[in-house]
Amino acid sequence: MTADSGDPPTADASFWDAAADAFDDEPDHGLRDPAVRDAWARRLRRWLPGAPCAVLDLGCGTGSLALLAARDGHRVVAVDRSAPMAARAAAKLAGTGARVLLGDAARPPLAEGAFDVVLVRHVLWALPDPTAALHRWARLLRRGGRLVLVEGRWGESDPVGLAADDLAALTAALGGRTHVEQLGHDGALWGRPVHDERYVAVVHPPPPRRHTEIVDVHLILRRGDEVLLARRSGTGYADGLLNAPSGHVEDGEDVREAMIREAYEEVGVVIDPAAIRVALVMQHKAPDGAPRTGWFFEARDWRGEPVNREPDKCSGIGWHRLDALPDAMVAYCRAGLDAYRAGDRFVLHWHRPGDAIAHDPEGPARAVALPHNDHGIPSAEPPSAEPAGDRT
């Protein structure tokens, strides 16, 4: 959407609601003139991949560009925050297979990594935080995808908008490469000669980095119905809270070796490899941290009396009943022990920003137990109800 009046659009969707009736009267909005429509269709074919792909049109207005993409065989999703605009887009795209959604272009209501192209025309300049929007849009792309950003700086005496050099500086933060193509000289796109700056930036962000996570290990040391917990101190994270003896897997270690090492370093117990059992695996994330994968191990036999061997990181250790755990625990550790008691084997525990690090019995439940297969390799055929000897 654009505001050729020279005034920046309001953040209130009501501005665009009121503009919907006359929006297509602008030649480059409605594309009613066959010459203008053909000019945009030719350009769009140069900016989009040749083979049919998944295209997301953000701030689609009445859907004119989305319609061109759909007619070329692309699978199109169009989004606009104005209900009247979206309704006109849905009518224009009827029968093409395209979907039209109501939503904010700056925060699209769509899954990351789902599109080959994110197409945005005359939207970025009007957003309060264009840098954040660009990063969100880049995350919507599949590997090898591209952003197609049609922008400009409209008006000669008192121009508004986003100059091509400024947009190139913004996209540089994404990495990858940006190709800017000036469009102002092509009057066929606008239905008349124009003398201000209009352009497209085709942005190819670099492929996303391969996902990596810290792997940590957690010890469920059992003494009958009790487990050993340590109170964190002086670490800068979750100090004062209880958690199980734990630590990170070091380079070159497997998770069992890491657990045996951490058990000795933290509480002085020696655990034979044959005496340790996997209790559960949890992918967890702190409120402001990155995801981690934690392996929880159970041990019921060991040598040595548990002692606090790291007083600089721990103010004390003690035994606690598994069925009456204290609330003053690190939330994901408490969730792991609760899952262990319930017999769950694979668990997600992802905090959201603003969540407490400590277990909060009244707070949101973040633990999600994942179903798992306890039946070995499934048969290629369903089991028969008949005895094997009766089959024919």
C-alpha contacts under 8 A as a table, 3 or more apart, distances in Angstrom:
res1	aa1	res2	aa2	distance
1	M	59	G	6.24
1	M	60	C	6.98
1	M	61	G	5.63
1	M	121	R	6.47
1	M	122	H	5.22
1	M	123	V	5.99
2	T	9	P	7.73
2	T	121	R	7.97
2	T	122	H	5.16
2	T	123	V	7.03
3	A	6	G	6.37
3	A	7	D	6.51
3	A	8	P	6.47
3	A	9	P	6.28
4	D	7	D	7.50
4	D	154	W	6.70
4	D	155	G	7.71
6	G	154	W	6.90
6	G	155	G	6.51
6	G	158	D	7.41
6	G	159	P	6.69
6	G	160	V	5.98
7	D	160	V	7.33
8	P	126	A	6.43
8	P	160	V	7.23
8	P	161	G	7.95
9	P	15	F	7.13
9	P	126	A	6.48
10	T	13	A	7.49
10	T	15	F	6.16
11	A	15	F	7.87
12	D	15	F	5.98
12	D	16	W	7.90
13	A	16	W	5.43
13	A	17	D	6.22
13	A	81	R	6.35
13	A	82	S	5.45
14	S	17	D	4.70
14	S	18	A	6.13
14	S	82	S	7.27
15	F	18	A	5.47
15	F	19	A	6.43
16	W	19	A	4.77
16	W	20	A	6.03
16	W	82	S	6.04
16	W	85	M	7.39
17	D	20	A	5.42
17	D	82	S	5.58
17	D	83	A	6.86
17	D	84	P	5.59
17	D	85	M	6.72
18	A	21	D	7.05
19	A	22	A	5.82
19	A	23	F	5.73
20	A	23	F	5.02
20	A	24	D	7.81
20	A	61	G	7.98
20	A	62	T	7.70
20	A	84	P	6.11
20	A	85	M	5.48
21	D	24	D	7.57
22	A	25	D	5.48
22	A	26	E	7.93
23	F	26	E	6.37
23	F	29	H	6.59
23	F	30	G	7.17
23	F	62	T	7.65
24	D	27	P	7.06
24	D	28	D	7.96
24	D	29	H	5.02
24	D	30	G	3.78
24	D	31	L	7.45
24	D	32	R	7.91
24	D	62	T	7.35
25	D	29	H	7.04
25	D	30	G	6.14
26	E	29	H	5.20
26	E	30	G	6.25
27	P	30	G	5.75
27	P	31	L	5.44
27	P	32	R	6.68
27	P	33	D	6.90
27	P	36	V	7.01
27	P	190	W	6.04
27	P	191	G	5.50
28	D	31	L	5.39
28	D	36	V	6.90
28	D	37	R	7.95
28	D	189	L	6.39
28	D	190	W	5.13
28	D	191	G	6.84
29	H	62	T	7.82
29	H	64	S	6.71
30	G	62	T	7.57
30	G	64	S	6.10
31	L	34	P	7.12
31	L	36	V	5.82
31	L	37	R	4.79
31	L	64	S	6.65
32	R	36	V	7.43
32	R	37	R	6.74
33	D	36	V	5.32
33	D	37	R	6.13
33	D	191	G	7.87
34	P	37	R	4.97
34	P	38	D	5.93
35	A	38	D	5.18
35	A	39	A	6.16
35	A	188	A	6.70
36	V	39	A	5.07
36	V	40	W	6.37
36	V	188	A	5.41
36	V	189	L	5.24
36	V	190	W	6.78
36	V	191	G	5.97
37	R	40	W	5.29
37	R	41	A	6.13
37	R	189	L	7.71
38	D	41	A	4.92
38	D	42	R	6.12
39	A	42	R	5.32
39	A	43	R	6.39
39	A	188	A	6.09
39	A	189	L	5.60
40	W	43	R	5.11
40	W	44	L	5.96
40	W	65	L	7.89
40	W	189	L	6.07
41	A	44	L	5.11
41	A	45	R	6.25
41	A	68	L	6.12
41	A	69	A	7.99
42	R	45	R	5.33
42	R	46	R	6.71
43	R	46	R	5.20
43	R	47	W	6.48
44	L	47	W	5.04
44	L	48	L	6.01
44	L	68	L	7.95
44	L	69	A	7.52
45	R	48	L	5.40
45	R	49	P	7.34
45	R	50	G	7.02
46	R	49	P	7.60
47	W	148	V	6.95
47	W	202	V	7.01
48	L	117	V	7.18
49	P	52	P	7.19
49	P	53	C	7.17
51	A	74	H	7.97
52	P	72	D	7.51
52	P	73	G	5.42
52	P	74	H	4.52
52	P	75	R	7.00
53	C	73	G	7.93
53	C	74	H	5.08
53	C	75	R	5.90
53	C	115	F	7.80
53	C	116	D	6.16
53	C	117	V	7.78
54	A	74	H	6.09
54	A	75	R	4.76
54	A	76	V	6.00
54	A	77	V	7.85
54	A	114	A	7.62
54	A	115	F	4.99
54	A	116	D	5.25
54	A	117	V	6.49
55	V	69	A	7.75
55	V	74	H	6.55
55	V	75	R	5.98
55	V	76	V	4.85
55	V	77	V	6.35
55	V	115	F	5.92
55	V	116	D	6.08
55	V	117	V	4.78
55	V	118	V	5.96
55	V	119	L	7.03
56	L	76	V	5.87
56	L	77	V	4.89
56	L	78	A	5.82
56	L	79	V	7.70
56	L	115	F	6.59
56	L	117	V	6.17
56	L	118	V	4.78
56	L	119	L	5.92
57	D	60	C	5.45
57	D	65	L	7.87
57	D	66	A	6.24
57	D	76	V	7.32
57	D	77	V	6.25
57	D	78	A	4.62
57	D	79	V	6.22
57	D	118	V	6.09
57	D	119	L	4.73
57	D	120	V	5.91
58	L	78	A	6.04
58	L	79	V	5.00
58	L	80	D	6.42
58	L	105	A	5.20
58	L	108	P	7.79
58	L	118	V	7.21
58	L	119	L	6.28
58	L	120	V	5.23
58	L	121	R	7.73
59	G	78	A	7.61
59	G	79	V	5.71
59	G	80	D	4.59
59	G	81	R	7.12
59	G	104	D	7.69
59	G	105	A	5.48
59	G	120	V	6.55
59	G	121	R	7.18
59	G	123	V	6.46
60	C	63	G	5.15
60	C	64	S	7.66
60	C	65	L	7.49
60	C	66	A	7.07
60	C	78	A	5.79
60	C	79	V	5.76
60	C	80	D	5.55
60	C	86	A	7.76
60	C	89	A	7.59
60	C	120	V	7.48
60	C	121	R	7.59
61	G	64	S	7.68
61	G	80	D	6.23
61	G	82	S	8.00
61	G	85	M	5.29
61	G	86	A	6.71
61	G	89	A	6.84
62	T	85	M	5.15
62	T	86	A	6.34
62	T	87	A	7.74
62	T	88	R	5.18
62	T	89	A	4.17
62	T	90	A	7.95
62	T	92	K	7.41
63	G	66	A	5.02
63	G	67	L	6.02
63	G	78	A	7.14
63	G	86	A	7.78
63	G	88	R	7.41
63	G	89	A	4.35
63	G	90	A	7.55
63	G	92	K	6.68
63	G	93	L	7.09
64	S	67	L	5.18
64	S	68	L	6.61
64	S	89	A	7.50
64	S	92	K	7.65
65	L	68	L	5.12
65	L	69	A	6.38
66	A	69	A	5.15
66	A	70	A	6.12
66	A	76	V	6.63
66	A	77	V	7.88
66	A	78	A	6.65
66	A	93	L	7.73
67	L	70	A	5.03
67	L	71	R	6.06
67	L	92	K	7.19
67	L	93	L	5.87
67	L	96	T	7.90
68	L	71	R	5.17
68	L	72	D	6.46
69	A	72	D	5.20
69	A	73	G	6.76
69	A	74	H	5.61
69	A	75	R	7.96
69	A	76	V	7.11
70	A	73	G	5.18
70	A	74	H	4.93
70	A	75	R	6.28
70	A	76	V	6.00
70	A	96	T	6.25
70	A	97	G	7.79
70	A	98	A	6.78
71	R	74	H	7.26
71	R	96	T	7.21
75	R	97	G	7.34
75	R	98	A	6.38
76	V	97	G	7.63
76	V	98	A	4.81
76	V	99	R	6.50
77	V	98	A	5.69
77	V	99	R	4.79
77	V	100	V	5.86
77	V	101	L	7.45
78	A	98	A	7.45
78	A	99	R	6.16
78	A	100	V	4.70
78	A	101	L	6.16
79	V	86	A	7.21
79	V	100	V	5.78
79	V	101	L	4.79
79	V	102	L	5.68
79	V	103	G	5.86
79	V	104	D	7.43
79	V	105	A	6.73
79	V	108	P	7.63
80	D	83	A	7.45
80	D	85	M	6.88
80	D	86	A	5.71
80	D	100	V	7.97
80	D	101	L	6.69
80	D	102	L	5.31
80	D	103	G	5.46
80	D	104	D	6.35
80	D	105	A	6.51
81	R	85	M	7.95
81	R	86	A	7.45
81	R	102	L	5.32
81	R	103	G	4.58
81	R	104	D	4.96
81	R	105	A	7.04
82	S	85	M	5.24
82	S	86	A	6.09
82	S	102	L	7.04
82	S	103	G	7.97
83	A	86	A	5.03
83	A	87	A	6.02
83	A	102	L	6.56
84	P	87	A	5.05
84	P	88	R	6.33
85	M	88	R	5.23
85	M	89	A	6.22
86	A	89	A	4.93
86	A	90	A	6.09
86	A	100	V	6.59
86	A	101	L	7.06
86	A	102	L	6.47
87	A	90	A	5.09
87	A	91	A	6.32
88	R	91	A	5.13
88	R	92	K	6.15
89	A	92	K	5.02
89	A	93	L	6.03
89	A	100	V	7.01
90	A	93	L	5.14
90	A	94	A	5.94
90	A	99	R	7.46
90	A	100	V	5.77
91	A	94	A	5.23
93	L	96	T	5.67
93	L	97	G	7.63
93	L	98	A	6.30
94	A	97	G	7.21
94	A	98	A	7.50
95	G	98	A	7.81
103	G	107	R	7.65
103	G	108	P	6.19
103	G	109	P	6.34
104	D	107	R	5.30
104	D	108	P	5.60
104	D	109	P	7.55
105	A	108	P	5.20
106	A	127	L	7.28
106	A	133	A	5.22
106	A	136	R	7.75
107	R	133	A	7.17
107	R	136	R	7.24
110	L	140	L	7.68
111	A	114	A	6.17
111	A	140	L	6.67
112	E	139	R	5.46
112	E	140	L	4.11
112	E	141	L	6.75
113	G	139	R	6.12
113	G	140	L	4.59
113	G	141	L	4.64
113	G	142	R	4.45
113	G	143	R	7.56
114	A	140	L	5.87
114	A	141	L	5.97
114	A	142	R	5.84
115	F	118	V	6.90
115	F	140	L	6.09
115	F	141	L	4.82
115	F	142	R	5.56
115	F	145	G	7.14
116	D	141	L	5.56
116	D	142	R	5.55
116	D	143	R	7.87
116	D	144	G	7.35
116	D	145	G	4.45
116	D	146	R	6.43
117	V	141	L	6.64
117	V	145	G	5.68
117	V	146	R	5.06
117	V	147	L	5.74
117	V	148	V	7.05
118	V	137	W	6.87
118	V	140	L	7.66
118	V	141	L	7.20
118	V	146	R	6.57
118	V	147	L	4.88
118	V	148	V	6.15
119	L	147	L	6.08
119	L	148	V	4.75
119	L	149	L	6.11
120	V	123	V	6.42
120	V	124	L	7.60
120	V	147	L	7.80
120	V	148	V	6.25
120	V	149	L	5.00
120	V	150	V	6.24
121	R	124	L	7.79
121	R	149	L	5.87
121	R	150	V	4.49
121	R	151	E	6.17
122	H	125	W	6.76
122	H	126	A	7.84
122	H	149	L	7.85
122	H	150	V	5.99
122	H	151	E	5.02
122	H	152	G	7.33
123	V	126	A	5.64
123	V	127	L	6.86
123	V	151	E	7.57
124	L	127	L	5.46
124	L	130	P	5.85
124	L	133	A	7.80
124	L	151	E	7.48
125	W	130	P	7.18
125	W	151	E	7.35
125	W	161	G	5.31
125	W	162	L	5.34
126	A	161	G	7.43
127	L	130	P	5.55
127	L	133	A	7.98
129	D	132	A	5.61
129	D	133	A	6.50
130	P	133	A	4.98
130	P	134	L	6.14
130	P	170	L	7.94
131	T	134	L	5.22
131	T	135	H	6.45
131	T	170	L	6.31
131	T	171	T	7.96
132	A	135	H	5.24
132	A	136	R	6.27
133	A	136	R	5.06
133	A	137	W	6.08
134	L	137	W	5.06
134	L	138	A	6.08
134	L	171	T	7.31
134	L	174	L	7.92
135	H	138	A	5.09
135	H	139	R	6.36
135	H	174	L	6.93
136	R	139	R	5.22
136	R	140	L	6.70
137	W	140	L	5.21
137	W	141	L	7.12
137	W	147	L	7.67
138	A	141	L	5.51
138	A	146	R	7.79
138	A	147	L	7.16
138	A	174	L	7.89
138	A	205	P	6.88
139	R	142	R	7.91
141	L	144	G	7.72
141	L	145	G	5.23
141	L	146	R	6.94
142	R	145	G	5.29
143	R	207	P	5.39
143	R	208	P	7.00
144	G	204	H	7.26
144	G	205	P	7.74
144	G	206	P	7.56
144	G	207	P	6.34
145	G	204	H	6.57
145	G	205	P	7.47
146	R	202	V	6.76
146	R	203	V	5.48
146	R	204	H	4.71
146	R	205	P	6.72
147	L	201	A	7.82
147	L	202	V	5.70
147	L	203	V	4.92
147	L	204	H	6.58
148	V	200	V	6.88
148	V	201	A	5.97
148	V	202	V	4.65
148	V	203	V	6.43
149	L	200	V	5.48
149	L	201	A	5.10
149	L	202	V	6.32
149	L	203	V	7.85
150	V	198	R	7.73
150	V	199	Y	5.96
150	V	200	V	4.29
150	V	201	A	6.43
151	E	161	G	7.52
151	E	162	L	6.69
151	E	163	A	7.95
151	E	164	A	7.81
151	E	198	R	6.07
151	E	199	Y	5.72
151	E	200	V	6.11
151	E	201	A	7.83
152	G	161	G	5.75
152	G	162	L	5.60
152	G	163	A	6.06
152	G	164	A	7.13
152	G	196	D	7.84
152	G	197	E	5.32
152	G	198	R	4.08
152	G	199	Y	5.84
153	R	159	P	5.90
153	R	160	V	5.30
153	R	161	G	4.20
153	R	162	L	5.26
153	R	163	A	5.58
153	R	196	D	6.48
153	R	197	E	5.17
153	R	198	R	6.40
154	W	159	P	5.11
154	W	160	V	5.43
154	W	161	G	6.12
154	W	196	D	5.66
154	W	197	E	6.51
154	W	198	R	7.52
155	G	158	D	5.90
155	G	159	P	4.27
155	G	160	V	6.69
155	G	196	D	6.01
156	E	159	P	5.56
156	E	195	H	7.25
156	E	196	D	6.06
162	L	166	D	6.45
162	L	167	L	6.55
163	A	166	D	5.26
163	A	167	L	6.36
163	A	197	E	7.21
164	A	167	L	5.09
164	A	168	A	6.11
164	A	180	V	7.24
164	A	199	Y	7.05
164	A	201	A	7.84
165	D	168	A	5.07
165	D	169	A	6.27
166	D	169	A	5.11
166	D	170	L	6.37
167	L	170	L	4.99
167	L	171	T	6.22
167	L	201	A	7.96
168	A	171	T	5.18
168	A	172	A	6.08
168	A	178	T	6.83
168	A	180	V	7.88
168	A	201	A	7.78
169	A	172	A	5.16
169	A	173	A	7.24
170	L	173	A	5.92
170	L	174	L	7.86
171	T	174	L	5.38
171	T	175	G	7.20
171	T	178	T	7.11
171	T	203	V	7.29
172	A	175	G	5.32
172	A	176	G	7.42
172	A	177	R	7.48
172	A	178	T	7.64
174	L	205	P	5.97
174	L	206	P	7.61
175	G	205	P	5.81
175	G	206	P	6.06
176	G	203	V	7.54
176	G	204	H	5.63
176	G	205	P	4.41
176	G	206	P	4.59
177	R	203	V	5.96
177	R	204	H	5.36
177	R	205	P	6.48
177	R	206	P	7.91
178	T	201	A	6.38
178	T	202	V	5.67
178	T	203	V	4.36
178	T	204	H	6.24
179	H	201	A	5.55
179	H	202	V	5.20
179	H	203	V	6.43
180	V	199	Y	6.82
180	V	200	V	5.73
180	V	201	A	4.38
180	V	202	V	6.45
181	E	199	Y	5.51
181	E	200	V	5.30
181	E	201	A	6.39
182	Q	185	H	7.40
182	Q	197	E	7.53
182	Q	198	R	6.11
182	Q	199	Y	4.21
182	Q	200	V	6.52
183	L	186	D	5.61
183	L	189	L	7.87
183	L	197	E	7.65
183	L	198	R	5.18
183	L	199	Y	4.65
183	L	200	V	7.09
184	G	187	G	6.88
184	G	194	V	6.10
184	G	195	H	6.67
184	G	196	D	6.46
184	G	197	E	5.67
184	G	198	R	4.72
184	G	199	Y	6.67
185	H	193	P	7.46
185	H	194	V	7.12
185	H	195	H	7.65
186	D	189	L	5.96
186	D	190	W	7.62
186	D	193	P	7.49
187	G	190	W	5.32
187	G	191	G	5.94
187	G	192	R	5.04
187	G	193	P	4.51
187	G	194	V	6.45
188	A	191	G	5.23
188	A	192	R	6.62
188	A	193	P	7.83
189	L	192	R	7.90
190	W	193	P	7.15
190	W	194	V	7.50
213	E	290	A	7.66
213	E	291	P	6.19
213	E	292	R	5.14
213	E	293	T	6.70
214	I	248	H	7.22
214	I	249	V	7.78
214	I	291	P	7.62
214	I	292	R	5.08
214	I	293	T	6.46
215	V	248	H	5.97
215	V	249	V	5.73
215	V	292	R	5.88
215	V	293	T	4.89
215	V	294	G	5.78
215	V	295	W	7.70
216	D	246	S	7.07
216	D	247	G	5.49
216	D	248	H	4.20
216	D	249	V	5.56
216	D	255	V	7.91
216	D	292	R	7.29
216	D	293	T	6.28
216	D	294	G	4.70
216	D	295	W	6.33
217	V	246	S	5.40
217	V	247	G	5.59
217	V	248	H	6.23
217	V	249	V	6.95
217	V	255	V	6.82
217	V	258	A	7.05
217	V	259	M	5.76
217	V	294	G	5.40
217	V	295	W	4.75
217	V	296	F	5.86
217	V	297	F	7.39
218	H	244	A	6.03
218	H	245	P	5.86
218	H	246	S	4.30
218	H	247	G	6.89
218	H	259	M	7.02
218	H	294	G	6.99
218	H	295	W	6.12
218	H	296	F	4.62
218	H	297	F	6.15
219	L	244	A	5.83
219	L	245	P	5.43
219	L	246	S	6.15
219	L	259	M	6.96
219	L	263	A	7.16
219	L	296	F	5.91
219	L	297	F	5.15
219	L	298	E	6.11
219	L	299	A	7.38
220	I	227	V	6.27
220	I	228	L	7.05
220	I	244	A	6.56
220	I	245	P	7.82
220	I	296	F	6.84
220	I	297	F	5.82
220	I	298	E	4.61
220	I	299	A	6.30
221	L	227	V	5.42
221	L	228	L	5.66
221	L	298	E	5.96
221	L	299	A	5.09
221	L	300	R	6.18
222	R	225	D	6.94
222	R	226	E	5.77
222	R	227	V	4.82
222	R	228	L	7.00
222	R	298	E	7.13
222	R	299	A	6.14
222	R	300	R	5.00
223	R	226	E	5.10
223	R	227	V	6.18
223	R	228	L	8.00
223	R	300	R	6.59
225	D	321	R	5.77
225	D	322	L	5.96
225	D	323	D	7.77
226	E	319	W	5.86
226	E	320	H	5.11
226	E	321	R	4.25
226	E	322	L	5.34
227	V	319	W	5.46
227	V	320	H	5.43
227	V	321	R	6.35
227	V	322	L	6.11
228	L	244	A	6.58
228	L	245	P	7.77
228	L	317	I	6.94
228	L	318	G	5.65
228	L	319	W	4.57
228	L	320	H	6.38
229	L	242	L	5.98
229	L	243	N	5.34
229	L	244	A	4.74
229	L	245	P	6.63
229	L	317	I	5.68
229	L	318	G	5.64
229	L	319	W	6.27
229	L	320	H	7.06
230	A	242	L	5.33
230	A	243	N	5.52
230	A	244	A	6.00
230	A	245	P	6.31
230	A	314	C	6.48
230	A	315	S	7.61
230	A	316	G	5.88
230	A	317	I	4.29
230	A	318	G	6.59
231	R	239	D	7.40
231	R	240	G	5.86
231	R	241	L	5.42
231	R	242	L	4.28
231	R	243	N	6.48
231	R	314	C	5.44
231	R	315	S	5.66
231	R	316	G	5.64
231	R	317	I	6.30
232	R	235	T	6.93
232	R	238	A	6.69
232	R	239	D	4.69
232	R	240	G	5.34
232	R	241	L	5.69
232	R	242	L	6.22
232	R	243	N	7.45
232	R	313	K	5.93
232	R	314	C	4.62
232	R	315	S	6.34
233	S	236	G	7.73
233	S	239	D	4.69
233	S	240	G	5.91
233	S	312	D	6.96
233	S	313	K	4.90
233	S	314	C	4.78
233	S	315	S	5.61
234	G	239	D	6.44
234	G	312	D	6.28
234	G	313	K	5.32
234	G	314	C	7.37
235	T	238	A	7.69
235	T	239	D	6.40
235	T	313	K	5.71
236	G	239	D	6.34
238	A	241	L	5.72
238	A	330	V	6.68
238	A	357	I	6.63
238	A	358	A	7.26
240	G	328	A	7.95
241	L	328	A	5.37
241	L	329	M	4.86
241	L	330	V	5.83
241	L	358	A	7.05
242	L	328	A	6.22
242	L	329	M	4.41
242	L	330	V	6.11
243	N	246	S	7.98
243	N	329	M	5.82
243	N	330	V	5.82
243	N	333	C	5.93
243	N	334	R	7.48
244	A	333	C	6.94
245	P	262	E	7.47
245	P	263	A	6.77
245	P	266	E	6.66
245	P	267	V	7.48
246	S	259	M	7.54
246	S	262	E	6.47
246	S	263	A	7.60
247	G	258	A	7.88
247	G	259	M	7.73
247	G	262	E	6.19
248	H	258	A	7.36
249	V	253	E	6.30
249	V	254	D	7.18
249	V	255	V	6.26
249	V	258	A	5.35
250	E	253	E	5.63
250	E	258	A	7.06
253	E	257	E	6.02
253	E	258	A	6.07
254	D	257	E	5.43
254	D	258	A	6.27
255	V	258	A	5.00
255	V	259	M	6.22
255	V	295	W	7.36
256	R	259	M	5.13
256	R	260	I	6.31
256	R	273	P	7.40
256	R	276	I	7.95
257	E	260	I	5.23
257	E	261	R	6.17
257	E	273	P	8.00
258	A	261	R	5.12
258	A	262	E	6.06
259	M	262	E	5.13
259	M	263	A	6.01
259	M	297	F	7.53
260	I	263	A	5.20
260	I	264	Y	6.52
260	I	270	V	7.11
260	I	271	I	6.01
260	I	272	D	7.82
260	I	273	P	7.52
261	R	264	Y	5.38
261	R	265	E	6.18
262	E	265	E	4.98
262	E	266	E	5.82
263	A	266	E	5.53
263	A	267	V	5.76
263	A	268	G	6.43
263	A	269	V	5.89
263	A	270	V	7.07
263	A	271	I	7.64
264	Y	267	V	5.64
264	Y	268	G	4.13
264	Y	269	V	4.83
264	Y	270	V	5.74
265	E	268	G	5.88
265	E	309	R	6.56
265	E	310	E	7.60
266	E	307	V	7.93
266	E	308	N	6.41
266	E	309	R	5.22
266	E	310	E	5.79
267	V	306	P	5.02
267	V	307	V	4.86
267	V	308	N	5.17
267	V	309	R	5.54
267	V	310	E	7.83
268	G	304	G	6.75
268	G	305	E	7.12
268	G	306	P	5.64
268	G	307	V	5.96
268	G	308	N	7.48
268	G	309	R	6.51
269	V	302	W	6.25
269	V	303	R	5.66
269	V	304	G	5.04
269	V	305	E	6.46
269	V	306	P	5.82
270	V	302	W	5.57
270	V	303	R	5.04
270	V	304	G	6.53
271	I	275	A	6.59
271	I	276	I	7.14
271	I	299	A	7.56
271	I	301	D	7.02
271	I	302	W	4.75
271	I	303	R	6.56
272	D	275	A	5.28
272	D	276	I	6.99
272	D	302	W	6.98
273	P	276	I	5.67
275	A	299	A	6.24
275	A	300	R	7.33
275	A	301	D	6.27
275	A	302	W	7.72
276	I	297	F	6.52
276	I	298	E	5.88
276	I	299	A	4.97
276	I	300	R	7.83
277	R	297	F	5.48
277	R	298	E	5.14
277	R	299	A	6.48
278	V	281	V	7.94
278	V	295	W	7.33
278	V	296	F	6.25
278	V	297	F	4.54
278	V	298	E	6.19
279	A	295	W	7.78
279	A	296	F	5.39
279	A	297	F	5.02
279	A	298	E	5.66
279	A	340	Y	6.53
279	A	345	R	6.64
280	L	295	W	6.25
280	L	296	F	5.27
280	L	297	F	7.12
280	L	336	G	7.76
280	L	340	Y	6.79
280	L	344	D	6.93
280	L	345	R	4.32
280	L	346	F	5.66
280	L	347	V	7.53
281	V	293	T	7.23
281	V	294	G	5.77
281	V	295	W	4.66
281	V	296	F	6.05
281	V	345	R	6.30
281	V	346	F	5.03
281	V	347	V	6.38
282	M	293	T	5.81
282	M	294	G	5.06
282	M	295	W	6.43
282	M	296	F	7.72
282	M	336	G	7.24
282	M	346	F	5.83
282	M	347	V	4.65
282	M	348	L	5.55
282	M	349	H	7.01
283	Q	291	P	6.83
283	Q	292	R	5.65
283	Q	293	T	4.34
283	Q	294	G	6.03
283	Q	347	V	6.52
283	Q	348	L	4.99
283	Q	349	H	6.23
283	Q	350	W	7.60
284	H	291	P	5.67
284	H	292	R	5.38
284	H	293	T	6.23
284	H	294	G	7.19
284	H	332	Y	6.87
284	H	348	L	5.94
284	H	349	H	4.56
284	H	350	W	5.15
284	H	351	H	7.65
285	K	288	D	7.93
285	K	289	G	6.08
285	K	290	A	5.81
285	K	291	P	4.42
285	K	292	R	6.11
285	K	349	H	6.52
285	K	350	W	4.64
285	K	351	H	5.66
286	A	289	G	4.78
286	A	290	A	6.86
286	A	291	P	7.38
286	A	350	W	6.82
286	A	351	H	5.44
286	A	352	R	7.79
286	A	357	I	7.02
287	P	350	W	7.76
287	P	351	H	4.81
287	P	352	R	5.24
287	P	353	P	4.75
287	P	354	G	6.33
287	P	355	D	5.73
287	P	356	A	7.27
287	P	357	I	6.99
288	D	352	R	7.86
288	D	353	P	6.08
291	P	350	W	7.78
296	F	336	G	7.70
299	A	302	W	7.32
307	V	317	I	7.24
308	N	311	P	6.27
308	N	314	C	7.14
308	N	316	G	6.20
308	N	317	I	6.29
310	E	313	K	5.55
310	E	314	C	5.91
311	P	314	C	4.86
311	P	315	S	5.85
311	P	316	G	7.47
312	D	315	S	7.61
314	C	317	I	7.69
320	H	324	A	7.32
320	H	325	L	6.31
320	H	326	P	7.93
321	R	324	A	5.20
321	R	325	L	6.02
322	L	325	L	5.68
322	L	337	L	7.77
322	L	341	R	7.75
325	L	334	R	7.95
326	P	329	M	6.64
327	D	358	A	7.89
327	D	359	H	5.90
327	D	360	D	6.93
327	D	361	P	7.25
328	A	358	A	6.39
328	A	359	H	6.42
329	M	333	C	7.08
329	M	334	R	6.09
329	M	358	A	5.66
329	M	359	H	5.55
330	V	333	C	5.45
330	V	334	R	6.23
330	V	357	I	6.08
330	V	358	A	4.72
330	V	359	H	5.74
331	A	334	R	5.18
331	A	335	A	6.14
331	A	356	A	7.88
331	A	357	I	5.84
331	A	358	A	4.83
331	A	359	H	3.92
331	A	360	D	7.31
332	Y	335	A	4.86
332	Y	336	G	6.04
332	Y	349	H	6.34
332	Y	359	H	7.56
332	Y	367	A	7.99
333	C	336	G	4.94
333	C	337	L	6.30
334	R	337	L	5.18
334	R	338	D	6.12
334	R	359	H	6.71
335	A	338	D	5.06
335	A	339	A	6.06
335	A	349	H	7.59
335	A	367	A	6.34
336	G	339	A	5.05
336	G	340	Y	6.10
336	G	347	V	7.72
337	L	340	Y	4.88
337	L	341	R	6.24
338	D	341	R	5.16
338	D	342	A	6.29
339	A	342	A	4.95
339	A	343	G	6.20
339	A	344	D	5.16
339	A	345	R	7.52
339	A	347	V	7.57
339	A	369	A	7.60
340	Y	343	G	5.16
340	Y	344	D	5.81
340	Y	345	R	7.23
341	R	344	D	7.72
344	D	347	V	7.18
344	D	369	A	6.31
344	D	370	L	7.81
345	R	369	A	7.60
345	R	370	L	7.70
345	R	372	H	7.63
346	F	369	A	5.97
346	F	370	L	5.39
346	F	371	P	7.43
346	F	372	H	7.52
347	V	367	A	6.57
347	V	368	V	5.53
347	V	369	A	4.44
347	V	370	L	5.67
348	L	366	R	7.72
348	L	367	A	5.60
348	L	368	V	5.02
348	L	369	A	6.43
348	L	370	L	7.43
349	H	366	R	5.29
349	H	367	A	4.50
349	H	368	V	6.39
350	W	366	R	6.04
350	W	367	A	7.33
351	H	355	D	6.08
351	H	366	R	6.44
352	R	355	D	5.62
356	A	359	H	7.20
356	A	360	D	7.32
360	D	363	G	4.99
360	D	364	P	7.91
373	N	376	G	6.87
375	H	378	P	7.07
379	S	382	P	6.57
379	S	383	P	7.78
384	S	387	P	7.62
386	E	390	D	6.49
386	E	391	R	7.01
387	P	390	D	5.50
387	P	391	R	7.15
388	A	391	R	5.73
